[in-house]
Amino acid sequence: MNNIITRITKPFTLILFSLFLLNCQTQQEENTTAEEEMTDSNTPLHLLQPDYPTPYGAPEVSEVKAVLDRVKGYLEETTHTTILTEEGGTEITDFSKADEKSVLKKGDFRLLSYEWGVTYSAMLLAGEITGDESYTNYTKNRVKFLADLYPHFEKMGDKRHALHSIVAPGALDDCGALCASFIKTEANGLDANVNPLISNFMDYIMNKEFKLEDGTLARNRPLNNTLWLDDLYMSVPAIAQMGKKTGEQKYFDEAVNQIKLFSDRMFNKEKELYMHGWVADMEVHPEFHWARANGWALLTKVEVLKVLPENHPGRAMVLDLLQKHIRGLAALQSGSGFWHQLLDKNDSYLETSATAIYAYCIAAAVNEGWIDDMAHAPMAILAWNAVATMVNDKGQVEGTCVGTGMAFDPAFYYHRPVNKFAAHGYGPVVAAGAEIIRLLQENEFEINDSSLQILK
């Protein structure tokens, strides 16, 4: 009996299974046919969603703040306000006991580098825009720490010690960005005397840094009488901030003059970009439009315009340069929102720190009314969205080019390493996020026909 049932049911089961497979195949063919038959007459094809490589559209303020919080949290844990008796030694709480062997406790970054001057300024901006005092206090705590330490190391003079680079600066990198941030911190209210550091920095910038015969701030490397575009930021914002601090016209005049001297030599009027380096004795200059150096130049103009009196005779020139520079950069933003390491070389890699600087500067220029908001606000947001993808869960900034001198061949720039411990990325990311929050708070955006636009 069992054999009879088996002989009957087995063919029936096979028939059912075959019918099931046939039904699946029919459904698959119908779906395929439906996709193939999607036409302009039956489907709004313009609403199809593209596969963007980075997020598209205006983020929520809370989303931007969350990125900044991650970065701040990471930096708070890894930039210590501690001095030790020696490497691996005990903490010194009475700073009068510090000596030449004393060292700053190592973290992931140095408290005295120009990159940290950028970060201190950015944290102050983030505190101002978000109302979150933890950002402001990040800078205040570290500047107070350095100001309180300074008198005890100043008496050691030129000897090598933990604060040697700020007691006896030997380059604009040692003092310019830090000086600007210290002046801003003092203006924000600081329970410490930071004036000795500011005075020392300004004395170096104004009187001791090497200059060309016409007064242009210069270097003697890699060749004599060399201009580095980076040096605009390493000097001019501090000079302009000194003008704001003292009210003395000479500082504003010098800041504007340096922008003009550099731009006359290094701004390519056709491309509306800056070359990275210029050497006095060369007739043909290598036109490598390195992204971060262009960022420093753009940032300089924004920082100067924020404090330069409206009636200063050089203001129109600086504003005109800013607008032209942004126009040159706008033409070269990639579809992912980033800019390339060499701006006009699309086969060079996409770089984070420069993109963050541009996001900050373009957003700031929109917010200040210096450039057209409809044309530029979406590209600033696109740049921020790209940058935000490079902040990992720990709060580290990925994709930043390491420190870079000037060179005479493209391979040097193409193959500079990127590293999450390159300090150049952190201040720009914080500043960019803060200014994007301001942009979002002061404007409304919509997706109109699938594109991000500012509402008027």
C-alpha positions as CSV (number, residue, x, y, z in Angstrom):
1,M,0.0,0.0,0.0
2,N,2.8,2.4,0.9
3,N,4.5,1.7,-2.4
4,I,1.3,2.6,-4.3
5,I,1.0,5.9,-2.4
6,T,4.6,6.7,-3.1
7,R,4.2,6.0,-6.8
8,I,1.1,8.3,-6.9
9,T,2.4,11.2,-4.8
10,K,5.9,11.5,-6.1
11,P,4.9,12.5,-9.7
12,F,2.3,14.9,-8.1
13,T,5.0,16.6,-6.0
14,L,7.2,17.0,-9.0
15,I,4.3,18.6,-10.9
16,L,3.7,21.1,-8.1
17,F,7.4,22.0,-7.9
18,S,7.6,22.5,-11.6
19,L,4.5,24.8,-11.5
20,F,6.2,26.7,-8.7
21,L,9.4,27.2,-10.7
22,L,7.4,28.3,-13.8
23,N,5.5,30.8,-11.7
24,C,8.7,32.3,-10.3
25,Q,10.2,32.5,-13.8
26,T,7.0,34.2,-15.1
27,Q,7.1,36.8,-12.3
28,Q,10.8,37.5,-12.9
29,E,10.1,38.0,-16.7
30,E,7.2,40.3,-15.8
31,N,9.4,42.4,-13.5
32,T,12.2,42.5,-16.1
33,T,9.6,43.5,-18.8
34,A,8.3,46.2,-16.5
35,E,11.7,47.7,-16.0
36,E,12.5,47.6,-19.7
37,E,9.2,49.3,-20.4
38,M,9.8,52.3,-18.0
39,T,9.4,55.2,-20.4
40,D,9.2,59.0,-20.3
41,S,5.4,58.7,-20.8
42,N,4.7,56.5,-17.8
43,T,7.5,57.4,-15.3
44,P,8.8,60.8,-14.0
45,L,12.4,59.9,-15.0
46,H,13.8,63.2,-13.7
47,L,12.9,62.0,-10.2
48,L,15.0,58.9,-10.3
49,Q,17.5,59.0,-7.5
50,P,21.2,58.9,-8.5
51,D,23.8,57.0,-6.6
52,Y,25.7,59.9,-5.1
53,P,29.2,59.1,-3.8
54,T,28.7,61.4,-0.8
55,P,25.4,62.5,0.9
56,Y,23.4,65.1,-1.1
57,G,21.2,67.8,0.3
58,A,21.2,70.0,3.4
59,P,22.0,68.2,6.6
60,E,20.3,68.9,9.9
61,V,22.1,71.2,12.3
62,S,22.2,68.3,14.8
63,E,23.9,66.1,12.3
64,V,26.7,68.6,11.7
65,K,27.1,69.2,15.4
66,A,27.4,65.5,16.0
67,V,30.4,65.4,13.7
68,L,32.0,68.3,15.5
69,D,31.3,66.7,18.9
70,R,33.2,63.6,17.8
71,V,36.2,65.6,16.7
72,K,36.2,67.7,19.9
73,G,35.9,64.6,22.0
74,Y,38.8,63.0,20.3
75,L,41.0,66.1,20.6
76,E,40.1,66.6,24.3
77,E,41.4,63.1,25.0
78,T,44.6,63.4,23.0
79,T,45.9,67.0,23.5
80,H,47.0,67.2,27.1
81,T,47.5,70.3,29.3
82,T,50.3,68.7,31.3
83,I,54.0,69.3,31.7
84,L,56.3,66.5,33.1
85,T,59.6,66.6,34.8
86,E,61.0,64.6,31.9
87,E,59.9,62.1,29.3
88,G,57.8,59.6,31.3
89,G,58.3,61.6,34.4
90,T,55.9,63.1,37.0
91,E,53.5,66.0,36.5
92,I,54.6,69.4,37.5
93,T,51.9,71.5,39.1
94,D,54.1,74.3,40.3
95,F,55.3,75.7,37.0
96,S,58.2,77.6,38.7
97,K,59.8,74.2,39.1
98,A,60.0,73.6,35.3
99,D,63.4,73.4,33.9
100,E,65.2,72.6,30.6
101,K,64.5,68.9,31.0
102,S,60.7,69.4,31.4
103,V,58.5,68.2,28.6
104,L,54.9,68.6,27.5
105,K,53.0,65.3,27.9
106,K,52.7,63.7,24.5
107,G,49.4,63.2,22.9
108,D,48.5,62.6,19.3
109,F,49.2,66.3,18.4
110,R,51.5,69.2,19.5
111,L,49.9,72.1,21.3
112,L,52.4,74.6,19.7
113,S,52.2,73.9,16.0
114,Y,50.6,76.3,13.5
115,E,48.0,73.7,12.8
116,W,46.9,74.0,16.4
117,G,46.6,77.8,16.0
118,V,44.0,77.0,13.3
119,T,42.3,74.6,15.7
120,Y,42.2,77.1,18.6
121,S,40.5,79.7,16.3
122,A,38.1,77.1,15.0
123,M,37.1,76.0,18.4
124,L,36.3,79.6,19.4
125,L,34.2,80.0,16.3
126,A,32.3,76.7,17.0
127,G,31.6,77.9,20.6
128,E,30.3,81.2,19.3
129,I,28.0,79.7,16.7
130,T,26.7,76.7,18.5
131,G,26.6,78.3,22.0
132,D,28.4,75.2,23.4
133,E,31.0,76.5,25.8
134,S,32.9,73.3,25.8
135,Y,34.4,74.3,22.4
136,T,35.4,77.8,23.7
137,N,36.8,76.2,26.8
138,Y,38.9,73.8,24.8
139,T,40.9,76.7,23.5
140,K,40.8,78.8,26.7
141,N,42.2,75.9,28.7
142,R,45.1,75.3,26.4
143,V,46.0,78.9,25.8
144,K,45.9,79.6,29.6
145,F,48.1,76.6,30.1
146,L,50.7,77.9,27.6
147,A,50.4,81.5,28.9
148,D,51.0,80.4,32.5
149,L,54.0,78.3,31.5
150,Y,55.5,81.0,29.3
151,P,57.3,83.2,31.9
152,H,59.1,80.3,33.4
153,F,60.5,79.2,30.0
154,E,61.1,82.7,28.7
155,K,63.9,83.2,31.2
156,M,65.7,80.2,29.7
157,G,66.1,82.2,26.4
158,D,67.3,80.4,23.3
159,K,68.1,77.2,25.0
160,R,66.3,74.1,23.7
161,H,63.3,73.4,25.9
162,A,59.6,72.5,25.8
163,L,58.5,76.0,24.7
164,H,61.5,76.9,22.6
165,S,59.5,77.4,19.4
166,I,57.3,80.1,20.9
167,V,60.0,81.7,23.1
168,A,62.4,81.9,20.2
169,P,60.5,81.5,17.0
170,G,62.5,80.8,13.9
171,A,59.8,80.8,11.2
172,L,56.4,82.2,10.6
173,D,55.1,78.7,11.2
174,D,56.1,79.0,14.8
175,C,54.1,82.1,15.6
176,G,51.5,83.4,13.0
177,A,48.6,81.1,13.4
178,L,49.1,80.8,17.1
179,C,49.3,84.5,17.5
180,A,46.0,85.1,15.7
181,S,44.3,82.5,17.9
182,F,45.8,83.9,21.1
183,I,44.5,87.4,20.3
184,K,41.1,86.0,19.6
185,T,41.2,84.0,22.9
186,E,42.1,87.1,24.9
187,A,39.3,89.1,23.3
188,N,37.0,86.2,24.4
189,G,37.9,86.6,28.0
190,L,41.0,84.7,29.3
191,D,42.1,84.3,32.9
192,A,45.8,84.6,32.0
193,N,48.2,87.1,30.7
194,V,48.8,86.2,27.1
195,N,50.3,89.6,26.0
196,P,53.9,88.6,26.4
197,L,53.4,85.8,23.9
198,I,51.5,88.0,21.5
199,S,54.2,90.7,21.7
200,N,56.9,88.2,21.0
201,F,55.1,86.7,18.1
202,M,54.4,90.1,16.5
203,D,58.0,91.2,17.0
204,Y,59.1,88.2,15.0
205,I,56.5,88.6,12.2
206,M,57.0,92.4,11.8
207,N,60.7,92.7,12.4
208,K,62.6,89.4,12.3
209,E,61.2,87.3,9.5
210,F,63.2,87.5,6.2
211,K,61.7,89.8,3.6
212,L,62.4,90.7,0.0
213,E,63.5,94.2,-0.8
214,D,60.0,95.4,-1.2
215,G,58.9,94.0,2.1
216,T,57.3,90.7,1.0
217,L,57.6,88.1,3.7
218,A,59.8,85.3,2.3
219,R,62.1,82.3,2.9
220,N,65.5,81.3,1.9
221,R,64.5,77.7,1.1
222,P,64.4,75.7,-1.0
223,L,66.2,78.5,-2.8
224,N,67.0,82.1,-1.8
225,N,64.3,84.7,-2.0
226,T,61.4,82.3,-2.2
227,L,57.7,82.9,-1.5
228,W,55.5,80.2,-0.1
229,L,51.8,80.8,-0.5
230,D,51.3,79.2,2.9
231,D,53.1,82.1,4.6
232,L,50.1,84.4,3.9
233,Y,48.2,82.5,6.5
234,M,51.2,82.1,8.8
235,S,51.5,85.9,9.1
236,V,48.7,88.1,7.8
237,P,45.7,87.1,9.9
238,A,47.8,87.7,13.0
239,I,48.8,91.1,11.7
240,A,45.1,92.0,11.0
241,Q,44.1,90.7,14.5
242,M,46.7,93.0,16.0
243,G,45.1,95.9,14.1
244,K,41.8,94.9,15.7
245,K,43.4,94.6,19.2
246,T,45.3,97.9,19.1
247,G,43.2,99.9,16.7
248,E,46.5,100.9,14.9
249,Q,46.2,101.5,11.2
250,K,49.7,100.3,10.5
251,Y,48.7,96.7,11.1
252,F,45.7,96.8,8.7
253,D,47.9,98.5,6.1
254,E,50.6,95.8,6.4
255,A,48.0,93.0,6.2
256,V,46.6,94.4,3.0
257,N,50.0,95.1,1.5
258,Q,51.2,91.5,2.1
259,I,48.1,90.2,0.3
260,K,48.8,92.5,-2.6
261,L,52.5,91.6,-2.8
262,F,51.9,87.9,-2.8
263,S,49.0,88.1,-5.2
264,D,50.8,90.3,-7.7
265,R,53.4,87.5,-8.1
266,M,51.4,84.3,-7.4
267,F,47.8,84.7,-8.5
268,N,47.1,83.4,-12.0
269,K,44.5,85.7,-13.3
270,E,43.3,83.3,-16.1
271,K,42.8,80.3,-13.8
272,E,42.0,82.5,-10.8
273,L,44.2,80.2,-8.6
274,Y,47.4,80.7,-6.8
275,M,50.7,78.9,-7.5
276,H,52.3,77.3,-4.5
277,G,55.8,78.7,-4.7
278,W,57.7,81.6,-6.4
279,V,61.4,82.1,-6.6
280,A,62.8,85.6,-7.3
281,D,65.7,84.5,-9.5
282,M,63.6,82.3,-11.8
283,E,62.0,83.5,-15.0
284,V,59.7,80.6,-15.4
285,H,57.8,79.6,-12.2
286,P,56.4,76.1,-11.6
287,E,52.6,76.6,-11.6
288,F,51.5,73.9,-9.2
289,H,48.2,74.9,-7.8
290,W,48.4,72.9,-4.6
291,A,45.0,72.7,-2.9
292,R,45.9,73.4,0.8
293,A,48.1,76.3,0.0
294,N,45.2,77.8,-2.0
295,G,43.2,77.1,1.1
296,W,45.6,79.1,3.3
297,A,45.4,82.0,0.8
298,L,41.6,81.9,0.7
299,L,41.4,81.7,4.5
300,T,43.7,84.7,4.9
301,K,41.4,86.9,2.9
302,V,38.3,85.8,4.9
303,E,40.1,86.4,8.2
304,V,41.3,89.8,7.1
305,L,37.9,90.9,5.7
306,K,36.3,89.9,9.0
307,V,38.3,92.6,10.9
308,L,39.4,95.1,8.3
309,P,37.5,98.4,8.7
310,E,34.8,98.9,6.0
311,N,36.4,102.2,5.0
312,H,40.0,100.9,4.6
313,P,41.2,101.8,1.1
314,G,42.5,98.2,0.5
315,R,39.3,96.5,1.4
316,A,37.9,96.5,-2.2
317,M,41.1,94.9,-3.5
318,V,41.0,92.1,-0.9
319,L,37.3,91.5,-1.6
320,D,37.8,91.4,-5.3
321,L,40.6,88.8,-4.9
322,L,38.4,86.7,-2.6
323,Q,35.5,86.7,-5.2
324,K,37.8,85.8,-8.1
325,H,39.6,83.1,-6.1
326,I,36.2,81.5,-5.1
327,R,35.1,81.6,-8.7
328,G,38.3,79.8,-9.8
329,L,37.8,77.1,-7.1
330,A,34.1,76.7,-7.9
331,A,34.9,75.6,-11.4
332,L,37.1,72.8,-10.1
333,Q,35.0,71.2,-7.3
334,S,34.6,67.5,-8.0
335,G,31.2,65.7,-8.3
336,S,31.8,64.2,-4.9
337,G,32.2,67.6,-3.3
338,F,35.9,67.3,-2.7
339,W,38.7,69.2,-4.4
340,H,41.8,67.5,-5.8
341,Q,45.3,67.7,-4.3
342,L,46.4,69.6,-7.3
343,L,43.4,71.6,-8.1
344,D,43.5,71.5,-11.9
345,K,44.7,67.9,-12.1
346,N,41.7,65.5,-11.9
347,D,44.0,62.5,-11.7
348,S,45.4,63.7,-8.4
349,Y,43.7,62.5,-5.3
350,L,40.8,64.1,-3.5
351,E,42.0,65.8,-0.3
352,T,40.2,66.5,2.9
353,S,41.9,69.5,4.6
354,A,41.7,71.8,1.6
355,T,38.1,70.8,1.0
356,A,37.3,71.7,4.6
357,I,39.0,75.1,4.3
358,Y,37.0,75.9,1.2
359,A,33.8,74.7,2.8
360,Y,34.4,77.1,5.7
361,C,35.5,80.1,3.5
362,I,32.7,79.8,1.0
363,A,30.1,79.4,3.7
364,A,31.6,82.3,5.6
365,A,31.6,84.5,2.4
366,V,27.9,83.6,1.8
367,N,27.0,84.4,5.5
368,E,28.8,87.7,5.3
369,G,27.2,88.7,2.1
370,W,30.4,88.8,0.1
371,I,29.3,86.4,-2.6
372,D,26.1,85.3,-4.2
373,D,24.2,82.9,-1.9
374,M,22.2,81.0,-4.5
375,A,25.3,80.2,-6.5
376,H,27.6,79.3,-3.6
377,A,25.6,78.0,-0.6
378,P,24.9,74.5,-2.3
379,M,28.5,74.0,-3.2
380,A,29.6,74.8,0.4
381,I,27.1,72.3,1.7
382,L,28.2,69.7,-0.8
383,A,31.8,70.3,0.4
384,W,30.8,69.8,4.0
385,N,28.9,66.6,3.2
386,A,32.0,65.3,1.6
387,V,34.2,66.3,4.6
388,A,31.9,64.7,7.1
389,T,32.3,61.3,5.5
390,M,36.0,61.6,6.3
391,V,35.5,61.9,10.1
392,N,35.6,58.4,11.5
393,D,33.7,57.1,14.5
394,K,36.5,58.0,16.8
395,G,36.5,61.6,15.6
396,Q,39.7,61.4,13.6
397,V,39.9,63.2,10.3
398,E,40.9,60.9,7.4
399,G,42.3,61.8,4.0
400,T,44.5,64.8,4.9
401,C,47.8,65.4,3.1
402,V,50.8,65.5,5.4
403,G,53.0,68.6,5.7
404,T,54.2,69.6,2.3
405,G,57.1,71.9,1.1
406,M,57.2,73.5,-2.3
407,A,58.5,71.5,-5.3
408,F,59.3,71.8,-9.0
409,D,57.7,68.6,-10.3
410,P,54.2,67.2,-10.1
411,A,55.1,63.8,-8.7
412,F,56.0,65.4,-5.4
413,Y,52.4,66.6,-4.9
414,Y,50.7,63.6,-6.5
415,H,52.2,61.2,-4.1
416,R,52.3,63.1,-0.8
417,P,51.0,60.7,1.9
418,V,47.7,61.2,3.7
419,N,47.4,60.4,7.4
420,K,44.8,60.8,10.1
421,F,47.4,62.2,12.4
422,A,48.2,65.1,9.9
423,A,47.1,68.0,12.2
424,H,46.2,70.2,9.2
425,G,42.8,68.6,8.9
426,Y,41.3,69.2,12.4
427,G,40.9,73.0,12.6
428,P,39.5,73.3,9.1
429,V,36.9,70.6,9.8
430,V,35.8,72.3,13.0
431,A,35.6,75.7,11.4
432,A,33.8,74.3,8.3
433,G,31.2,72.6,10.5
434,A,30.6,75.7,12.6
435,E,30.1,78.0,9.6
436,I,27.8,75.4,7.9
437,I,25.7,75.4,11.0
438,R,25.5,79.2,10.7
439,L,24.5,78.9,7.1
440,L,21.8,76.4,7.9
441,Q,20.5,78.5,10.8
442,E,20.2,81.7,8.7
443,N,18.8,80.2,5.5
444,E,16.2,77.7,4.3
445,F,17.0,75.0,1.7
446,E,14.8,72.8,-0.4
447,I,15.2,70.1,-3.0
448,N,13.7,71.5,-6.1
449,D,13.6,69.2,-9.2
450,S,16.1,67.0,-7.3
451,S,18.6,69.7,-6.8
452,L,19.6,71.5,-3.6
453,Q,18.7,75.2,-3.7
454,I,18.5,78.0,-1.2
455,L,15.0,79.5,-0.7
456,K,14.7,83.2,-1.4
